[in-house]
């Protein structure tokens, strides 16, 4: 190849369990100059949306994957020719090409669009039996699955193709899969989970009479090629059809899997936030002025939750096989909705147990901003141990959130509303007062956490909030 | 506790048993007046006299045959082959008579045949072989291959106590090279219990004899690259410690079987096959063997170096497995 000086831009690996990504936007077009590390494109994966920086300086010579397309990790996306390197003669001078023209040679599939060396004979009649494979460049080929890897995969229900391999030729080694399992990676990964979404096989529906001696096809076999062209459903009159993006597919898979995994129960507590409201009123301007941090109710709730977790550690835990894993740290996931219903992302504040009210307030603002501006790194969305979701801002008063796996609990923060409640006056008489009330809904995994345990945790959380002492937080 | 060479440990262990048990005697070529080709029995004849330290004719058949008869009559002979290579002359006495006697007549044959074996000093094809696998194949014989001075003594004592014919392979290249603390008092080292020479997580080496030390040096090299190597020293091939080997396989899932003997029919094949049969689902890489090639041991030093597995060969094999 005469392209020794060209730089390939490939779909990056964004986190261990991510296998593909969707191009959401090219920030540079073919022919444009780009500096090293300058953002080249935006991608969306089921974990994060992010910008991909240019791996080098030069001219964007070719864009191989168009916006909206989803490709495997490692797929070549674009070619950058370093400044000063000779652009292949076959290409028109790229400098002023305004619109992204289709690649010069239209016939062959996207497969190997690296320009031929100029010296090559004109249009060789495709020497290699260029397989009409999807636009991968061979990097993501499946390799040998060793006996021990196969065994661990079957014991934990892991799809080996989802595990990043560090062995020879990208082979998944025992260490890789053990680390994957220990990291609490999704069991039953996407391709398999997507299988049910595929339309039923075209065979006639099996009548109740069992088939003859023939063994039934194993489900594993059915899950083989996820890429096998699913027939495209067609829109009926009055319907609009659009493909799911990677994030939506990720959410869909995860939500379904979570309900299939955990025994969800939700308990709701009513909290009187008078004290928190008063403290916030006092601190908010101070935080704004001194630290430039917006003090939200969420920060108070996060702080009080972390305090309560100390005494109820099974809410900050995980079921791993037959073992209960309790975490001594709290990695607090905060569900952040993206604008326009574009999805949901749960960045994590690591070691939140070490943060005071200010630290948490700052952390929440930081991750929420970065989530909305697509600046999260894969690390930011991994390793959560407990999640808080906050739809109350829109007025919701009750929710039954779904747990983020492999965690065992998620706290739903509802709207803060003024309500008439019965309280006692100084002389111990019942009176009706107007109080800022909020519902907190905890969904927990009843496999691990029993109702009494969850209720006692919530009771302590309520006490923490109703007697919130700013000096101790 | 004194530091002793491998050779001193054998010598001291043997002397201790002879002092302790009058039934124990030594027979071999030049073991008496000369003190043995490698001086293992130096001074023995002075201490125990010519009837317990017997210079034999140049006939391995006679030595092993005589020992078998003496053992059947209740003595505890310890024969020395001047070089392990010469044991082929005694094949019939060992394999047909000694190994079968217990089965045929119910008579124990408590003999020990000491076998100075192995290469590394240009001894050539008649003085460098490691014929352990030939005898491991024969039911009725036990095969012992100590790698350390402490085991050399402990396994020799166990061999003398054992009611069966025991082939005791002492590696000549370890004689004066390896030194370690050896307890003065009498002790036995049980057969069939491997020794974890070095603990590790990434790759297991299953080996014995002098190759333990080759593996040890290679493991140290790999430690620098962040590869953690476990070395299992089998100590005895018959019986061999399957449990320890399979445990190590379960742990690392990558195995190198290493021996100085030649490749085809070497005992490494037995180990590899057992791993494949019993621990297939623990494997993360093919079982690898590093052995001498199927050829006689060369005289020429560079050729001999190419023939016997060297530290670099083992390190390369380990790297290959680690990267697999």
Interface residues (C-beta under 8 A of the other chain):
Chain A: X146 X147 X148 X149 X150 X151 X167 X168 X171 X173 X174
Chain B: X253 X280 X281 X282 X283 X284 X285 X323 X324
